[in-house]
Amino acid sequence: MMTREQAAELVGREIRRIVPDADLDSIGPDTDLRRAFELDSLDFLSLVEMLSTDAGVRIDEEDYPELATMSSSTDFLVRRTAAL
């Protein structure tokens, strides 16, 4: 099971792998990540794959809307890892 802090750290780390100069402190918890960091479709899919691999959870296409913001991504990972 992952804590909110661990989940937020993971999301931030993976975003920085895609956008090395991403300033996560400049966005709010409900800011759209794709828009804020100009993630195109391939970048977003990379983010999904990295989150899935590092969190050890399956992320399906129907889950993508839950990865829209830092807050929703964190909540999703906490819920999904709790089910393991």
PyMOL Python script that loads the backbone (N, CA, C, O; Angstrom):
from pymol import cmd

cmd.read_pdbstr("""\
ATOM      1  N   MET A   1       0.841  -1.184   0.000  1.00  0.00           N
ATOM      2  CA  MET A   1       0.000   0.000   0.000  1.00  0.00           C
ATOM      3  C   MET A   1       0.885   1.247   0.000  1.00  0.00           C
ATOM      4  O   MET A   1       1.914   1.295   0.675  1.00  0.00           O
ATOM      5  N   MET A   2       0.476   2.227  -0.750  1.00  0.00           N
ATOM      6  CA  MET A   2       1.231   3.456  -0.901  1.00  0.00           C
ATOM      7  C   MET A   2       0.535   4.584  -0.137  1.00  0.00           C
ATOM      8  O   MET A   2      -0.690   4.699  -0.173  1.00  0.00           O
ATOM      9  N   THR A   3       1.310   5.406   0.547  1.00  0.00           N
ATOM     10  CA  THR A   3       0.736   6.569   1.228  1.00  0.00           C
ATOM     11  C   THR A   3       0.538   7.695   0.210  1.00  0.00           C
ATOM     12  O   THR A   3       1.065   7.639  -0.902  1.00  0.00           O
ATOM     13  N   ARG A   4      -0.227   8.715   0.603  1.00  0.00           N
ATOM     14  CA  ARG A   4      -0.419   9.879  -0.281  1.00  0.00           C
ATOM     15  C   ARG A   4       0.927  10.534  -0.588  1.00  0.00           C
ATOM     16  O   ARG A   4       1.178  10.945  -1.721  1.00  0.00           O
ATOM     17  N   GLU A   5       1.778  10.628   0.411  1.00  0.00           N
ATOM     18  CA  GLU A   5       3.087  11.248   0.205  1.00  0.00           C
ATOM     19  C   GLU A   5       3.921  10.451  -0.793  1.00  0.00           C
ATOM     20  O   GLU A   5       4.542  11.028  -1.685  1.00  0.00           O
ATOM     21  N   GLN A   6       3.936   9.134  -0.647  1.00  0.00           N
ATOM     22  CA  GLN A   6       4.683   8.281  -1.575  1.00  0.00           C
ATOM     23  C   GLN A   6       4.124   8.398  -2.989  1.00  0.00           C
ATOM     24  O   GLN A   6       4.878   8.476  -3.958  1.00  0.00           O
ATOM     25  N   ALA A   7       2.796   8.409  -3.100  1.00  0.00           N
ATOM     26  CA  ALA A   7       2.160   8.503  -4.412  1.00  0.00           C
ATOM     27  C   ALA A   7       2.476   9.840  -5.070  1.00  0.00           C
ATOM     28  O   ALA A   7       2.788   9.882  -6.260  1.00  0.00           O
ATOM     29  N   ALA A   8       2.399  10.927  -4.317  1.00  0.00           N
ATOM     30  CA  ALA A   8       2.703  12.257  -4.869  1.00  0.00           C
ATOM     31  C   ALA A   8       4.163  12.337  -5.302  1.00  0.00           C
ATOM     32  O   ALA A   8       4.479  12.918  -6.339  1.00  0.00           O
ATOM     33  N   GLU A   9       5.044  11.751  -4.505  1.00  0.00           N
ATOM     34  CA  GLU A   9       6.465  11.737  -4.843  1.00  0.00           C
ATOM     35  C   GLU A   9       6.702  10.950  -6.133  1.00  0.00           C
ATOM     36  O   GLU A   9       7.488  11.368  -6.984  1.00  0.00           O
ATOM     37  N   LEU A  10       6.030   9.825  -6.274  1.00  0.00           N
ATOM     38  CA  LEU A  10       6.166   9.010  -7.480  1.00  0.00           C
ATOM     39  C   LEU A  10       5.681   9.768  -8.704  1.00  0.00           C
ATOM     40  O   LEU A  10       6.365   9.791  -9.727  1.00  0.00           O
ATOM     41  N   VAL A  11       4.516  10.385  -8.617  1.00  0.00           N
ATOM     42  CA  VAL A  11       3.985  11.139  -9.756  1.00  0.00           C
ATOM     43  C   VAL A  11       4.958  12.258 -10.137  1.00  0.00           C
ATOM     44  O   VAL A  11       5.269  12.443 -11.314  1.00  0.00           O
ATOM     45  N   GLY A  12       5.432  12.995  -9.143  1.00  0.00           N
ATOM     46  CA  GLY A  12       6.376  14.074  -9.410  1.00  0.00           C
ATOM     47  C   GLY A  12       7.656  13.576 -10.055  1.00  0.00           C
ATOM     48  O   GLY A  12       8.155  14.184 -11.003  1.00  0.00           O
ATOM     49  N   ARG A  13       8.189  12.474  -9.547  1.00  0.00           N
ATOM     50  CA  ARG A  13       9.418  11.907 -10.101  1.00  0.00           C
ATOM     51  C   ARG A  13       9.237  11.499 -11.555  1.00  0.00           C
ATOM     52  O   ARG A  13      10.112  11.733 -12.388  1.00  0.00           O
ATOM     53  N   GLU A  14       8.092  10.884 -11.856  1.00  0.00           N
ATOM     54  CA  GLU A  14       7.860  10.425 -13.228  1.00  0.00           C
ATOM     55  C   GLU A  14       7.629  11.600 -14.180  1.00  0.00           C
ATOM     56  O   GLU A  14       8.054  11.556 -15.334  1.00  0.00           O
ATOM     57  N   ILE A  15       6.967  12.637 -13.704  1.00  0.00           N
ATOM     58  CA  ILE A  15       6.787  13.819 -14.550  1.00  0.00           C
ATOM     59  C   ILE A  15       8.150  14.429 -14.868  1.00  0.00           C
ATOM     60  O   ILE A  15       8.403  14.846 -15.998  1.00  0.00           O
ATOM     61  N   ARG A  16       9.020  14.476 -13.870  1.00  0.00           N
ATOM     62  CA  ARG A  16      10.355  15.045 -14.097  1.00  0.00           C
ATOM     63  C   ARG A  16      11.193  14.182 -15.038  1.00  0.00           C
ATOM     64  O   ARG A  16      12.107  14.692 -15.685  1.00  0.00           O
ATOM     65  N   ARG A  17      10.902  12.897 -15.123  1.00  0.00           N
ATOM     66  CA  ARG A  17      11.610  12.041 -16.094  1.00  0.00           C
ATOM     67  C   ARG A  17      11.216  12.421 -17.513  1.00  0.00           C
ATOM     68  O   ARG A  17      12.021  12.316 -18.439  1.00  0.00           O
ATOM     69  N   ILE A  18       9.980  12.861 -17.679  1.00  0.00           N
ATOM     70  CA  ILE A  18       9.484  13.241 -18.999  1.00  0.00           C
ATOM     71  C   ILE A  18       9.810  14.704 -19.302  1.00  0.00           C
ATOM     72  O   ILE A  18      10.207  15.048 -20.415  1.00  0.00           O
ATOM     73  N   VAL A  19       9.636  15.555 -18.293  1.00  0.00           N
ATOM     74  CA  VAL A  19       9.890  16.991 -18.425  1.00  0.00           C
ATOM     75  C   VAL A  19      10.900  17.361 -17.332  1.00  0.00           C
ATOM     76  O   VAL A  19      10.510  17.771 -16.238  1.00  0.00           O
ATOM     77  N   PRO A  20      12.198  17.217 -17.629  1.00  0.00           N
ATOM     78  CA  PRO A  20      13.218  17.412 -16.597  1.00  0.00           C
ATOM     79  C   PRO A  20      13.174  18.759 -15.871  1.00  0.00           C
ATOM     80  O   PRO A  20      13.545  18.834 -14.699  1.00  0.00           O
ATOM     81  N   ASP A  21      12.735  19.806 -16.532  1.00  0.00           N
ATOM     82  CA  ASP A  21      12.698  21.121 -15.886  1.00  0.00           C
ATOM     83  C   ASP A  21      11.314  21.453 -15.320  1.00  0.00           C
ATOM     84  O   ASP A  21      11.024  22.617 -15.046  1.00  0.00           O
ATOM     85  N   ALA A  22      10.469  20.450 -15.144  1.00  0.00           N
ATOM     86  CA  ALA A  22       9.117  20.671 -14.613  1.00  0.00           C
ATOM     87  C   ALA A  22       9.191  21.264 -13.213  1.00  0.00           C
ATOM     88  O   ALA A  22       9.867  20.731 -12.333  1.00  0.00           O
ATOM     89  N   ASP A  23       8.487  22.377 -13.021  1.00  0.00           N
ATOM     90  CA  ASP A  23       8.427  23.023 -11.708  1.00  0.00           C
ATOM     91  C   ASP A  23       7.105  22.627 -11.051  1.00  0.00           C
ATOM     92  O   ASP A  23       6.086  23.297 -11.221  1.00  0.00           O
ATOM     93  N   LEU A  24       7.142  21.546 -10.312  1.00  0.00           N
ATOM     94  CA  LEU A  24       5.930  21.027  -9.687  1.00  0.00           C
ATOM     95  C   LEU A  24       5.392  21.952  -8.613  1.00  0.00           C
ATOM     96  O   LEU A  24       4.202  21.919  -8.302  1.00  0.00           O
ATOM     97  N   ASP A  25       6.257  22.775  -8.044  1.00  0.00           N
ATOM     98  CA  ASP A  25       5.820  23.713  -7.010  1.00  0.00           C
ATOM     99  C   ASP A  25       4.979  24.851  -7.582  1.00  0.00           C
ATOM    100  O   ASP A  25       4.293  25.557  -6.844  1.00  0.00           O
ATOM    101  N   SER A  26       5.038  25.020  -8.893  1.00  0.00           N
ATOM    102  CA  SER A  26       4.314  26.128  -9.517  1.00  0.00           C
ATOM    103  C   SER A  26       2.870  25.775  -9.871  1.00  0.00           C
ATOM    104  O   SER A  26       2.116  26.636 -10.323  1.00  0.00           O
ATOM    105  N   ILE A  27       2.483  24.519  -9.669  1.00  0.00           N
ATOM    106  CA  ILE A  27       1.112  24.121 -10.016  1.00  0.00           C
ATOM    107  C   ILE A  27       0.340  23.767  -8.752  1.00  0.00           C
ATOM    108  O   ILE A  27       0.912  23.376  -7.735  1.00  0.00           O
ATOM    109  N   GLY A  28      -0.956  23.914  -8.847  1.00  0.00           N
ATOM    110  CA  GLY A  28      -1.822  23.529  -7.746  1.00  0.00           C
ATOM    111  C   GLY A  28      -2.169  22.058  -7.834  1.00  0.00           C
ATOM    112  O   GLY A  28      -1.902  21.422  -8.854  1.00  0.00           O
ATOM    113  N   PRO A  29      -2.757  21.507  -6.789  1.00  0.00           N
ATOM    114  CA  PRO A  29      -3.079  20.080  -6.776  1.00  0.00           C
ATOM    115  C   PRO A  29      -4.128  19.688  -7.815  1.00  0.00           C
ATOM    116  O   PRO A  29      -4.226  18.520  -8.192  1.00  0.00           O
ATOM    117  N   ASP A  30      -4.912  20.665  -8.279  1.00  0.00           N
ATOM    118  CA  ASP A  30      -5.961  20.360  -9.253  1.00  0.00           C
ATOM    119  C   ASP A  30      -5.672  20.922 -10.641  1.00  0.00           C
ATOM    120  O   ASP A  30      -6.574  21.017 -11.473  1.00  0.00           O
ATOM    121  N   THR A  31      -4.425  21.293 -10.890  1.00  0.00           N
ATOM    122  CA  THR A  31      -4.015  21.773 -12.211  1.00  0.00           C
ATOM    123  C   THR A  31      -3.906  20.592 -13.166  1.00  0.00           C
ATOM    124  O   THR A  31      -3.394  19.535 -12.798  1.00  0.00           O
ATOM    125  N   ASP A  32      -4.384  20.769 -14.381  1.00  0.00           N
ATOM    126  CA  ASP A  32      -4.291  19.728 -15.396  1.00  0.00           C
ATOM    127  C   ASP A  32      -2.820  19.497 -15.751  1.00  0.00           C
ATOM    128  O   ASP A  32      -2.150  20.404 -16.247  1.00  0.00           O
ATOM    129  N   LEU A  33      -2.322  18.295 -15.500  1.00  0.00           N
ATOM    130  CA  LEU A  33      -0.913  17.987 -15.718  1.00  0.00           C
ATOM    131  C   LEU A  33      -0.521  18.047 -17.189  1.00  0.00           C
ATOM    132  O   LEU A  33       0.557  18.533 -17.531  1.00  0.00           O
ATOM    133  N   ARG A  34      -1.388  17.559 -18.047  1.00  0.00           N
ATOM    134  CA  ARG A  34      -1.066  17.553 -19.480  1.00  0.00           C
ATOM    135  C   ARG A  34      -0.911  18.972 -20.004  1.00  0.00           C
ATOM    136  O   ARG A  34      -0.007  19.260 -20.789  1.00  0.00           O
ATOM    137  N   ARG A  35      -1.787  19.845 -19.571  1.00  0.00           N
ATOM    138  CA  ARG A  35      -1.727  21.232 -20.015  1.00  0.00           C
ATOM    139  C   ARG A  35      -0.540  21.960 -19.375  1.00  0.00           C
ATOM    140  O   ARG A  35       0.195  22.676 -20.056  1.00  0.00           O
ATOM    141  N   ALA A  36      -0.360  21.775 -18.079  1.00  0.00           N
ATOM    142  CA  ALA A  36       0.695  22.490 -17.354  1.00  0.00           C
ATOM    143  C   ALA A  36       2.091  22.152 -17.879  1.00  0.00           C
ATOM    144  O   ALA A  36       2.953  23.027 -17.959  1.00  0.00           O
ATOM    145  N   PHE A  37       2.314  20.901 -18.230  1.00  0.00           N
ATOM    146  CA  PHE A  37       3.639  20.473 -18.657  1.00  0.00           C
ATOM    147  C   PHE A  37       3.703  20.147 -20.153  1.00  0.00           C
ATOM    148  O   PHE A  37       4.674  19.560 -20.629  1.00  0.00           O
ATOM    149  N   GLU A  38       2.656  20.538 -20.884  1.00  0.00           N
ATOM    150  CA  GLU A  38       2.588  20.357 -22.331  1.00  0.00           C
ATOM    151  C   GLU A  38       2.895  18.911 -22.731  1.00  0.00           C
ATOM    152  O   GLU A  38       3.700  18.653 -23.626  1.00  0.00           O
ATOM    153  N   LEU A  39       2.235  17.984 -22.049  1.00  0.00           N
ATOM    154  CA  LEU A  39       2.415  16.570 -22.352  1.00  0.00           C
ATOM    155  C   LEU A  39       1.559  16.196 -23.556  1.00  0.00           C
ATOM    156  O   LEU A  39       0.341  16.374 -23.538  1.00  0.00           O
ATOM    157  N   ASP A  40       2.195  15.682 -24.595  1.00  0.00           N
ATOM    158  CA  ASP A  40       1.417  15.191 -25.724  1.00  0.00           C
ATOM    159  C   ASP A  40       0.965  13.765 -25.407  1.00  0.00           C
ATOM    160  O   ASP A  40       1.236  13.251 -24.322  1.00  0.00           O
ATOM    161  N   SER A  41       0.290  13.144 -26.335  1.00  0.00           N
ATOM    162  CA  SER A  41      -0.266  11.804 -26.099  1.00  0.00           C
ATOM    163  C   SER A  41       0.814  10.780 -25.752  1.00  0.00           C
ATOM    164  O   SER A  41       0.628   9.953 -24.859  1.00  0.00           O
ATOM    165  N   LEU A  42       1.935  10.838 -26.456  1.00  0.00           N
ATOM    166  CA  LEU A  42       3.013   9.885 -26.179  1.00  0.00           C
ATOM    167  C   LEU A  42       3.645  10.139 -24.816  1.00  0.00           C
ATOM    168  O   LEU A  42       3.991   9.196 -24.106  1.00  0.00           O
ATOM    169  N   ASP A  43       3.796  11.405 -24.451  1.00  0.00           N
ATOM    170  CA  ASP A  43       4.316  11.726 -23.120  1.00  0.00           C
ATOM    171  C   ASP A  43       3.385  11.186 -22.037  1.00  0.00           C
ATOM    172  O   ASP A  43       3.833  10.607 -21.047  1.00  0.00           O
ATOM    173  N   PHE A  44       2.088  11.385 -22.239  1.00  0.00           N
ATOM    174  CA  PHE A  44       1.120  10.917 -21.250  1.00  0.00           C
ATOM    175  C   PHE A  44       1.148   9.395 -21.136  1.00  0.00           C
ATOM    176  O   PHE A  44       1.099   8.851 -20.033  1.00  0.00           O
ATOM    177  N   LEU A  45       1.227   8.714 -22.273  1.00  0.00           N
ATOM    178  CA  LEU A  45       1.308   7.247 -22.235  1.00  0.00           C
ATOM    179  C   LEU A  45       2.575   6.779 -21.531  1.00  0.00           C
ATOM    180  O   LEU A  45       2.561   5.775 -20.819  1.00  0.00           O
ATOM    181  N   SER A  46       3.665   7.505 -21.731  1.00  0.00           N
ATOM    182  CA  SER A  46       4.908   7.181 -21.019  1.00  0.00           C
ATOM    183  C   SER A  46       4.719   7.347 -19.520  1.00  0.00           C
ATOM    184  O   SER A  46       5.170   6.515 -18.733  1.00  0.00           O
ATOM    185  N   LEU A  47       4.048   8.426 -19.129  1.00  0.00           N
ATOM    186  CA  LEU A  47       3.765   8.658 -17.716  1.00  0.00           C
ATOM    187  C   LEU A  47       2.942   7.508 -17.145  1.00  0.00           C
ATOM    188  O   LEU A  47       3.248   6.999 -16.067  1.00  0.00           O
ATOM    189  N   VAL A  48       1.908   7.102 -17.861  1.00  0.00           N
ATOM    190  CA  VAL A  48       1.050   6.001 -17.410  1.00  0.00           C
ATOM    191  C   VAL A  48       1.871   4.719 -17.246  1.00  0.00           C
ATOM    192  O   VAL A  48       1.745   4.023 -16.238  1.00  0.00           O
ATOM    193  N   GLU A  49       2.704   4.412 -18.227  1.00  0.00           N
ATOM    194  CA  GLU A  49       3.512   3.192 -18.161  1.00  0.00           C
ATOM    195  C   GLU A  49       4.480   3.225 -16.986  1.00  0.00           C
ATOM    196  O   GLU A  49       4.635   2.227 -16.282  1.00  0.00           O
ATOM    197  N   MET A  50       5.130   4.359 -16.771  1.00  0.00           N
ATOM    198  CA  MET A  50       6.084   4.463 -15.665  1.00  0.00           C
ATOM    199  C   MET A  50       5.383   4.361 -14.319  1.00  0.00           C
ATOM    200  O   MET A  50       5.877   3.696 -13.409  1.00  0.00           O
ATOM    201  N   LEU A  51       4.239   5.016 -14.188  1.00  0.00           N
ATOM    202  CA  LEU A  51       3.483   4.925 -12.939  1.00  0.00           C
ATOM    203  C   LEU A  51       3.037   3.489 -12.685  1.00  0.00           C
ATOM    204  O   LEU A  51       3.131   2.991 -11.563  1.00  0.00           O
ATOM    205  N   SER A  52       2.558   2.837 -13.722  1.00  0.00           N
ATOM    206  CA  SER A  52       2.099   1.461 -13.601  1.00  0.00           C
ATOM    207  C   SER A  52       3.238   0.542 -13.158  1.00  0.00           C
ATOM    208  O   SER A  52       3.077  -0.268 -12.244  1.00  0.00           O
ATOM    209  N   THR A  53       4.370   0.675 -13.807  1.00  0.00           N
ATOM    210  CA  THR A  53       5.526  -0.161 -13.495  1.00  0.00           C
ATOM    211  C   THR A  53       6.046   0.097 -12.084  1.00  0.00           C
ATOM    212  O   THR A  53       6.247  -0.837 -11.308  1.00  0.00           O
ATOM    213  N   ASP A  54       6.261   1.364 -11.760  1.00  0.00           N
ATOM    214  CA  ASP A  54       6.865   1.695 -10.466  1.00  0.00           C
ATOM    215  C   ASP A  54       5.922   1.489  -9.286  1.00  0.00           C
ATOM    216  O   ASP A  54       6.373   1.190  -8.180  1.00  0.00           O
ATOM    217  N   ALA A  55       4.623   1.645  -9.506  1.00  0.00           N
ATOM    218  CA  ALA A  55       3.662   1.426  -8.426  1.00  0.00           C
ATOM    219  C   ALA A  55       3.236  -0.040  -8.351  1.00  0.00           C
ATOM    220  O   ALA A  55       2.671  -0.484  -7.351  1.00  0.00           O
ATOM    221  N   GLY A  56       3.514  -0.783  -9.421  1.00  0.00           N
ATOM    222  CA  GLY A  56       3.145  -2.191  -9.435  1.00  0.00           C
ATOM    223  C   GLY A  56       1.652  -2.421  -9.586  1.00  0.00           C
ATOM    224  O   GLY A  56       1.105  -3.390  -9.059  1.00  0.00           O
ATOM    225  N   VAL A  57       0.991  -1.512 -10.316  1.00  0.00           N
ATOM    226  CA  VAL A  57      -0.449  -1.625 -10.517  1.00  0.00           C
ATOM    227  C   VAL A  57      -0.775  -1.550 -11.997  1.00  0.00           C
ATOM    228  O   VAL A  57      -0.014  -1.005 -12.797  1.00  0.00           O
ATOM    229  N   ARG A  58      -1.899  -2.099 -12.333  1.00  0.00           N
ATOM    230  CA  ARG A  58      -2.379  -2.011 -13.708  1.00  0.00           C
ATOM    231  C   ARG A  58      -3.160  -0.712 -13.864  1.00  0.00           C
ATOM    232  O   ARG A  58      -3.998  -0.378 -13.027  1.00  0.00           O
ATOM    233  N   ILE A  59      -2.878   0.018 -14.943  1.00  0.00           N
ATOM    234  CA  ILE A  59      -3.610   1.244 -15.246  1.00  0.00           C
ATOM    235  C   ILE A  59      -4.197   1.073 -16.640  1.00  0.00           C
ATOM    236  O   ILE A  59      -3.469   1.027 -17.631  1.00  0.00           O
ATOM    237  N   ASP A  60      -5.509   0.982 -16.703  1.00  0.00           N
ATOM    238  CA  ASP A  60      -6.211   0.791 -17.964  1.00  0.00           C
ATOM    239  C   ASP A  60      -6.620   2.130 -18.564  1.00  0.00           C
ATOM    240  O   ASP A  60      -6.605   3.158 -17.887  1.00  0.00           O
ATOM    241  N   GLU A  61      -6.979   2.105 -19.823  1.00  0.00           N
ATOM    242  CA  GLU A  61      -7.366   3.331 -20.524  1.00  0.00           C
ATOM    243  C   GLU A  61      -8.523   4.047 -19.833  1.00  0.00           C
ATOM    244  O   GLU A  61      -8.564   5.277 -19.817  1.00  0.00           O
ATOM    245  N   GLU A  62      -9.449   3.303 -19.271  1.00  0.00           N
ATOM    246  CA  GLU A  62     -10.578   3.941 -18.586  1.00  0.00           C
ATOM    247  C   GLU A  62     -10.143   4.647 -17.295  1.00  0.00           C
ATOM    248  O   GLU A  62     -10.902   5.435 -16.730  1.00  0.00           O
ATOM    249  N   ASP A  63      -8.924   4.364 -16.834  1.00  0.00           N
ATOM    250  CA  ASP A  63      -8.387   5.028 -15.639  1.00  0.00           C
ATOM    251  C   ASP A  63      -7.707   6.358 -15.967  1.00  0.00           C
ATOM    252  O   ASP A  63      -7.441   7.148 -15.061  1.00  0.00           O
ATOM    253  N   TYR A  64      -7.425   6.615 -17.225  1.00  0.00           N
ATOM    254  CA  TYR A  64      -6.661   7.807 -17.606  1.00  0.00           C
ATOM    255  C   TYR A  64      -7.236   9.109 -17.059  1.00  0.00           C
ATOM    256  O   TYR A  64      -6.462   9.967 -16.633  1.00  0.00           O
ATOM    257  N   PRO A  65      -8.558   9.300 -17.051  1.00  0.00           N
ATOM    258  CA  PRO A  65      -9.086  10.562 -16.500  1.00  0.00           C
ATOM    259  C   PRO A  65      -8.703  10.781 -15.030  1.00  0.00           C
ATOM    260  O   PRO A  65      -8.650  11.919 -14.565  1.00  0.00           O
ATOM    261  N   GLU A  66      -8.440   9.697 -14.309  1.00  0.00           N
ATOM    262  CA  GLU A  66      -8.060   9.821 -12.902  1.00  0.00           C
ATOM    263  C   GLU A  66      -6.616  10.277 -12.728  1.00  0.00           C
ATOM    264  O   GLU A  66      -6.176  10.547 -11.610  1.00  0.00           O
ATOM    265  N   LEU A  67      -5.877  10.364 -13.837  1.00  0.00           N
ATOM    266  CA  LEU A  67      -4.488  10.806 -13.798  1.00  0.00           C
ATOM    267  C   LEU A  67      -4.357  12.233 -14.328  1.00  0.00           C
ATOM    268  O   LEU A  67      -3.279  12.640 -14.762  1.00  0.00           O
ATOM    269  N   ALA A  68      -5.433  12.977 -14.292  1.00  0.00           N
ATOM    270  CA  ALA A  68      -5.449  14.325 -14.871  1.00  0.00           C
ATOM    271  C   ALA A  68      -4.686  15.351 -14.040  1.00  0.00           C
ATOM    272  O   ALA A  68      -4.052  16.243 -14.601  1.00  0.00           O
ATOM    273  N   THR A  69      -4.735  15.241 -12.725  1.00  0.00           N
ATOM    274  CA  THR A  69      -4.111  16.232 -11.846  1.00  0.00           C
ATOM    275  C   THR A  69      -3.218  15.526 -10.834  1.00  0.00           C
ATOM    276  O   THR A  69      -3.262  14.303 -10.702  1.00  0.00           O
ATOM    277  N   MET A  70      -2.422  16.291 -10.134  1.00  0.00           N
ATOM    278  CA  MET A  70      -1.577  15.706  -9.097  1.00  0.00           C
ATOM    279  C   MET A  70      -2.447  15.071  -8.014  1.00  0.00           C
ATOM    280  O   MET A  70      -2.173  13.960  -7.561  1.00  0.00           O
ATOM    281  N   SER A  71      -3.485  15.775  -7.607  1.00  0.00           N
ATOM    282  CA  SER A  71      -4.373  15.274  -6.555  1.00  0.00           C
ATOM    283  C   SER A  71      -5.086  13.993  -6.980  1.00  0.00           C
ATOM    284  O   SER A  71      -5.114  13.015  -6.234  1.00  0.00           O
ATOM    285  N   SER A  72      -5.662  14.004  -8.182  1.00  0.00           N
ATOM    286  CA  SER A  72      -6.405  12.825  -8.622  1.00  0.00           C
ATOM    287  C   SER A  72      -5.472  11.644  -8.891  1.00  0.00           C
ATOM    288  O   SER A  72      -5.841  10.496  -8.644  1.00  0.00           O
ATOM    289  N   SER A  73      -4.271  11.915  -9.394  1.00  0.00           N
ATOM    290  CA  SER A  73      -3.291  10.849  -9.630  1.00  0.00           C
ATOM    291  C   SER A  73      -2.862  10.214  -8.310  1.00  0.00           C
ATOM    292  O   SER A  73      -2.761   8.993  -8.194  1.00  0.00           O
ATOM    293  N   THR A  74      -2.615  11.063  -7.329  1.00  0.00           N
ATOM    294  CA  THR A  74      -2.222  10.582  -6.003  1.00  0.00           C
ATOM    295  C   THR A  74      -3.322   9.730  -5.391  1.00  0.00           C
ATOM    296  O   THR A  74      -3.062   8.638  -4.886  1.00  0.00           O
ATOM    297  N   ASP A  75      -4.552  10.233  -5.438  1.00  0.00           N
ATOM    298  CA  ASP A  75      -5.687   9.475  -4.892  1.00  0.00           C
ATOM    299  C   ASP A  75      -5.836   8.130  -5.597  1.00  0.00           C
ATOM    300  O   ASP A  75      -6.068   7.106  -4.953  1.00  0.00           O
ATOM    301  N   PHE A  76      -5.703   8.137  -6.910  1.00  0.00           N
ATOM    302  CA  PHE A  76      -5.832   6.910  -7.694  1.00  0.00           C
ATOM    303  C   PHE A  76      -4.785   5.874  -7.263  1.00  0.00           C
ATOM    304  O   PHE A  76      -5.114   4.713  -7.023  1.00  0.00           O
ATOM    305  N   LEU A  77      -3.524   6.307  -7.169  1.00  0.00           N
ATOM    306  CA  LEU A  77      -2.461   5.371  -6.807  1.00  0.00           C
ATOM    307  C   LEU A  77      -2.642   4.824  -5.397  1.00  0.00           C
ATOM    308  O   LEU A  77      -2.385   3.646  -5.152  1.00  0.00           O
ATOM    309  N   VAL A  78      -3.079   5.664  -4.476  1.00  0.00           N
ATOM    310  CA  VAL A  78      -3.323   5.196  -3.107  1.00  0.00           C
ATOM    311  C   VAL A  78      -4.420   4.135  -3.104  1.00  0.00           C
ATOM    312  O   VAL A  78      -4.274   3.083  -2.483  1.00  0.00           O
ATOM    313  N   ARG A  79      -5.518   4.420  -3.801  1.00  0.00           N
ATOM    314  CA  ARG A  79      -6.633   3.447  -3.867  1.00  0.00           C
ATOM    315  C   ARG A  79      -6.204   2.158  -4.550  1.00  0.00           C
ATOM    316  O   ARG A  79      -6.489   1.065  -4.060  1.00  0.00           O
ATOM    317  N   ARG A  80      -5.521   2.287  -5.677  1.00  0.00           N
ATOM    318  CA  ARG A  80      -5.163   1.109  -6.456  1.00  0.00           C
ATOM    319  C   ARG A  80      -4.143   0.237  -5.719  1.00  0.00           C
ATOM    320  O   ARG A  80      -4.225  -0.990  -5.780  1.00  0.00           O
ATOM    321  N   THR A  81      -3.190   0.852  -5.030  1.00  0.00           N
ATOM    322  CA  THR A  81      -2.209   0.046  -4.312  1.00  0.00           C
ATOM    323  C   THR A  81      -2.792  -0.567  -3.052  1.00  0.00           C
ATOM    324  O   THR A  81      -2.308  -1.597  -2.583  1.00  0.00           O
ATOM    325  N   ALA A  82      -3.827   0.055  -2.499  1.00  0.00           N
ATOM    326  CA  ALA A  82      -4.492  -0.512  -1.314  1.00  0.00           C
ATOM    327  C   ALA A  82      -5.205  -1.809  -1.664  1.00  0.00           C
ATOM    328  O   ALA A  82      -5.418  -2.659  -0.799  1.00  0.00           O
ATOM    329  N   ALA A  83      -5.574  -1.960  -2.933  1.00  0.00           N
ATOM    330  CA  ALA A  83      -6.303  -3.145  -3.375  1.00  0.00           C
ATOM    331  C   ALA A  83      -5.371  -4.345  -3.619  1.00  0.00           C
ATOM    332  O   ALA A  83      -5.838  -5.450  -3.896  1.00  0.00           O
ATOM    333  N   LEU A  84      -4.072  -4.124  -3.514  1.00  0.00           N
ATOM    334  CA  LEU A  84      -3.117  -5.217  -3.774  1.00  0.00           C
ATOM    335  C   LEU A  84      -3.066  -6.207  -2.625  1.00  0.00           C
ATOM    336  O   LEU A  84      -2.316  -7.181  -2.683  1.00  0.00           O
TER     337      LEU A  84
END
""", "prot")
cmd.dss("prot")
cmd.show_as("cartoon", "prot")
cmd.util.cbc("prot")
cmd.orient("prot")
